[in-house]
Amino acid sequence: MSDKRVAGNYEIFVSMSIGGKEIVLGEDPKAKAGARYICAYCESNELFERYSDVMSSDDYVDLLQLYCDRLHEAAVELQEEIKWEKAVASTIVPASAYTPLGDGENLKGKVVVIMPQAFKREYQRATHQYQYVTGGFGASPNSRGNACFCVNLFDGEKSRFDRCQVLGIADPNQLPPWAKAGLDSAKAEIMKDKERER
């Protein structure tokens, strides 16, 4: 079984993700004239990959330059996207700000700290690590499931993490002001949802 990544007849030999964008370079030595190499954006999930803005050429250096230009554009966009976030928190949550997770800990309704490695490098900071657990089988101790459904205390985004990605329970006395405000918002939103269900 081959570990090669392919898009159609093209072998993807270089790729890099920056923020929400992945840029790839591929080659098909048997392609028609003018299309030996491709440079494209790729969107993917567990089911499929979709390539867009595909440019092709027989000139590798030209496509390499396009690849570099697209990486630069994505990096500039990412800097703009996260500059306000970095101004709030530029580092990861210190170990002194949480209690390590125990086996019998019920996580539902608690603020947890997610390990930095659960995020892409550009998002490894406190603004992504502080999460409010709303449910999931992984939130319960001794459950067969791993999923913990959470709300990000910085931007309110909902996410799913595995229980093994939880470093510990956040110390409520050490939560930064923005996380306290996010926690209040998350709880208020959950109360609204419950009222709508009645």
N, C-alpha and C positions, 0 to 999 in steps of 0.2 A: 504494500500500500504506500502510495506516494504522499509525502508531506508538503508537496508543492501547492502553492495557492494559485488558482487559475481563475481567469475571467474569460469565459469563452475559450478561445485557443491561445490566449495570452497568459504567460506565466508572470505573476506579480513578483518582481524581485526586489523592489524597494517600496516601503510604505512608512508613513509617519502620521500619527494623530496629534492634532493641536486643538485643544478645546473640543468643540463638537465636530471638527472636520478631520477626515482622513484623506491624505493625498497619496496616490500610488503611481508607480512606474511599472509597465509591463512590456514583455517582448514576445513576438511570434515570428521566428525566423522564416516561416513559410507564408507569411502574410503577403497580400498583393503589394505591388509597388507603392511606396509612399506611406505604408502603414505597418512597418516592422515594429515600431515602438509606440506605446500609448502613455499618456499622462491623464489621470482622471481623479475626480473626487469619488469617494466611496461611502455609502451609508449602509450600515449592516445591523442586523439583530440576530436572534437565535435561528431564524428561519431562512433568511435570504440576504444577499448583497445586491445593492443597486449602484451602478456607476453612472456618473453624469459629467457633463462638460468634458467629454472625451476628446482629446487632441491626439492626432497620430502623425508620425513622420518616420522617414528612414534615417534621419540625422539624430543620433543619440545625444549629441551635445546640445542641440536645439531643445530637445525634450527635457534634458536635464536642467537647462536654464529655466524652462517653464515650471518644472517641479520646484526648483528653488524659489522662483517668484511667488508661486502659490503658497509655499511654506511661509515665506515672509509676510504675505498678505494675511494669512491665518494667524500668525503670531501678533501682528499689529492689532487685528480684531480682538484677539484674546486679551491683550494688554488693556485695551479700552473697556472690554467687558468686565474684567476683574479689578480694575484700579480702585474702584470705590470699595470693593470687598477687601482688598489688601489694606486699605486705610483703616478698616475696622479691626481686622485681625490678620497679621502677616505670619504667624507661627502656629504650630500645632498645639494642642491642649497638653499642658505638662502633667506628668504622672501624679503630682501632688493635688491636682484638681478633681480626681475621681478615685473611687474605691474599686479595686480590681473585681471583676465579675466572679461570683461564686457559683457552684453547680446548682444550688437550690434556689437561686434568685429569680423571682417573678419580675419581669421587665415592664409589663403593661402599666402605663400611666407614669413611667419614670423617664427622666432625662438620662440618656446614655452617651458615652463617648465612643465613636467608631474609630477603629484603627486607621491611621493615615493611608496604609497600603490598599485600602478599599477604594481609593480614589485615584484618578490620574494625577501625576505629579503636580500639575498646575493648580489642582484643587485640594492639595494636602495642607489644610489649615483649619483652625477652629471653626470657621464659618460653615464648614461642611461636617465637621466631626460631631458637633452638638445636635443630637436628634431626640425627639420626643416619641416614645414607643406607644403606638395606638392599638396594636394587636399582632396577630400572627401566631402560628403554632410554636415558633421559636421563642416567643416571649415567655412561654410557660416553662417552668423547670420540668425535667424528666419527660419532655414531649418527644415524639418521633420526628416532628417537623423542625425545620431550621429557620423558617422565614420570620423576620421581625419587620412589621410595617411601621414606618416612622414618618415624622414631619420634621423637616429641617428648621431649626430655630432662627436661622438667619433670613431665609427667603420664603419659608412656608411650603417649599416643594415637598411632595410626598415621594418616598422611596422605599425600597425593600432591601434589607441586609440580612445576611445569615447571622445566627447567634454567635458563631465563632469569630465574627468580625467586630463584636462588641468588646471593647477593652474593659469597661466598667461603668459604674453608676456615678454620675456627676455629683459633686458636692454642691448642694443648692446655695451655700454661702459663698462659693467662689464663681458662680455663674456671672459672666460679664453682663452689663446692663442690656445690651442688644439681645442676649439670649433669654434674659428674664422677660423682656417685652415679647419676644417670639413665643415663649412658653405661654404667656397670657393669651396671646392671639390664637395659638393652636388649641388651647382648652376652650376658648370662646367659640371657635369654629366647630369643634366637636359637639358642644352643647346645642348650637344652632341646628346641626345635622340631626341630633336626637329629637329636637322639637319638631322638625319637618317630618320625621318618621311617625310621629304620634297621630 
